[in-house]
Amino acid sequence: MLNSIRQKLFVYILTLISFVTIGAGIISTFELQKYFRAQLSRQMRTQIELIEFILKTPPATPPIYQYLTTYATSSHFRLTIINDAGLVLFDSKVPQDSLIFVENHGNRPEIRQAGEMGVGSDERLSRTINTGLFYLAIKIHSTLQSRHAFPSARYIRLSIPLQDIDEMMAAVQRKIIASGFIAFLIVACLSYFFSRRITDPLVKLTQIAEKIKHGGYDSGFSFETNDEIGQLSKVLDEMLRKLRDDVIQMDRLQKVRSQFLGNVSHELRTPIFTLQGYLETFLKSPHADEEKKRIFIEKAYKQAERLNMLLTDLIDISRIESGEMKMSFRYFSLQDWLQTLMADFENKARAAEIELALHLNTAMEKVQVFGDRQRLSQVMANLLGNAIKYNKKSGHVDILCKFERGKLKISVADTGPGIARKHHSRLFERFYRVDVQRSRDIGGTGLGLAIVKHIVDAHKGAIKVESVPGKGSTFSFLLKIKGSADRG
């Protein structure tokens, strides 16, 4: 692949150079043509001025017609002298006795232009000598003297064959083409050299990447250069460091997964085996009295209930972590929500001899909180259920609300035995229990607080715990409220 990149780079550079060379050649040729014609026009004007001087002071011998013809022939141009009426008075390509057969030149473009502007030029095929010519004509403005060779002359015109101009331009073009070809070869060699210099580091980077692909994580992309390749090398090194961390993280997650599967198996096995034991005992004691049967059935029912709770929590946490459980966020009444929760837990608290209280001041009666009401009810159900289960006799569970940093802080406080600080950082891990035996005895699944954390995180909040052994525990989290931008 990298060889193809090198080839593409080489071809791109050559293509670019080709366009540049051809473009430069065309522009150079065009500009040289303009420059050459401008130079030619200046030289012809100088010749015309010299001829005008000769006409004013003609030589005694030879005759002026013969003299001018010889002068024009030796100078490789055609000389024509024309009067105001357009009649040709002299033409170096026409014998003097044949001038009467030369057509009127008054309508020639260069003559009309010279009559209007003083100077005129044109390129065309001469009808007189049937040759392509470049013409330059100048109108004579000076007062004619008595010795003037052609007293009625008003225009002096010079012309040279276009073939001569074309041959000179062709010679120039050949030199431009040859120079361009040599430049192209030089640039092609340099392009190949520099394309290799550019792509060689990429080849090395690919070779290192291949090693990493096959597990060689100890390799490195270090290229100490201050260019894009060096920057790419640094980025790849950073990615490699993160990849190493990811591999470590994946190993850790694999261990966690294995541990999780072990925990799930253990948690499921316990109620299943217990349920199986009760049922087996029940089946082997067909003549037991009704009281014993009732006790066995109640115990079996509790284990089945615990098993159902565990499976429900496992399904919930799996749906949350996989993103399958979608949240429905909207504003709803804080007071109505908490009073509904109070009604749901009053009987449970009363049965456990726990006093359940909701503390809401009048400022919060119309507060609207933002979130998924059903999932937040699940959070509160877990917190309230734990606060009641892990409390002392005649204890208290209080639901507290207060404004904090433009949001509403909801807290669930109990008067239970409290939790030692060493357990705080792990409370929200799956299957983590402070007191394993007690938790199982009262029916805990070990997943409630993990579910709480996931749901609160989805609301862009954080669940916090404050607890001192012997003084109870308080779990709290923040919710967005309507009009929160107006609150301090």
Steps between C-alpha positions, in 0.01 A plus 500: 500500500778741593676427171184612324499816711858567394407439137195723530706776659762467226235507226322797661823699514589414139149591385523831684844571355374409152214747527732765640761441227244501219326805645828681546600409143173634358519819704869547416432449129211746507702760691802450272280548197371827646853607589639398161231684309548807718874490432436443129261795490762724667768388253268557204409846628871579524542383138206714391653807668827426318316460169314828562838671549626346171192630319566850628865487392513252208842397364614636163570155368370241438140593422284507817272213387798273445665618822194432717441162332856393571476631859173313572627176342826505698300574821260204431181702505252637251469879473191676366441875467140618458339844444182647650287353222625147575713479183822303534798724419761239579508126571828315540339181364350665191701646208448872449337455161245258648371731771203596286370145537514505881156546655415791726626451860284763665267238651774285649437461878843624603465808271156589638626452854810712432280772351295510825766436763832571325610132522330184369579127485348184357575136411360347180568345164627757250287505186785667311773240563280217641704464822401524868643825640511707816437868416591818687404840352580853626349826382756767400432818700805710410488774238636372169803669358555581133771234476262230632517187283123448513341842568145356519593215739285480817551142623809288534428130549737216580413131499686177564391144415310325778696190410814662637321590822354150529841341447653715775211419735528130417867513593409665830227240565744217435733645760212538747388140441854368540548700820164383631583136429833528681327670794236226498764226523679678782176554692393138437821373660463740793132403536586133523768574759274717715200266466717224644620731777137578587362145481790308660393604853146387417637161395683474833188607691303228321760237584481598868119494484518148358712392798247655739218332310658164583540584868829689509377772737856582609572661162499878458437752221764751610615723213689807619399735219329838516252432222165328448664155504650578839164626622329186367763292678422675828126450452552131422724463806225655710246265343733208572525603864122516520480164321729348762273647768196368312651152489558521873145632543362220284686245712357664810151506349537136407584424860208712616274322254618163623452618857156633412400170340629322809300732725187455289541125506551504876208737563270290284624170635428591864123563467463219248670247727307628802172484307590155377577390858168623636307335220693176537434496875135573434476215250674255734266589785157438350346435841625819666237706676348804336704742709831354382374497139405866531846584637674313214280671241563846650876443502492368144290801395752742655786335312301514175425866570869568565589318179247710306641822651853396407403420141306827472801700622734308268276577203477868601875550541568315175253721312648815654864409424419391143304819432184303430313671783396838358429794726197724451595843636236760583399742775268370773372612841745439784228504768268260318788260426632485856155473656428201272823337619404568861166326449673199342739454794284596798377146566848352461646757742216445747552123489870550577411747779681779315375859489500628142488879449504736200642849557378752240472872566242720328759627250520152350131429460499615137853391407530304176796259475644368174561131436352158434237472774476120479877444526539761774222320690714186465793694654290619792347154547847350541617775737180494709492119504860485625439776755206303644667158486835606647356714780456448870174436680294818544742675266436781253521540120485859376464628144665844489498758220696823461628727224871467424700665217187570296372143535294298744681268740297198609628304800386180670627486861466210743591429861653160428838360611689710245774394258875515562691736268708214354182369334382832348697478176366150423137532608377544141683199356292205388454232769702697755363459853619656824349215703456202269303275733264771623436618144401153390293442810285803425476427128750737336625420147820707512401687182270774630760772555676414170169561321454824697841626388435422131163679501634807684800512261256497207343815652846665496515483878698313762381291791682583825506336840571648841516252784650462844486163679234512775344824365323390184548569128387762249485439123447805277495612137420815297223557246450782251198720575286725284626856505829389657685789336310738730599319821818540696 
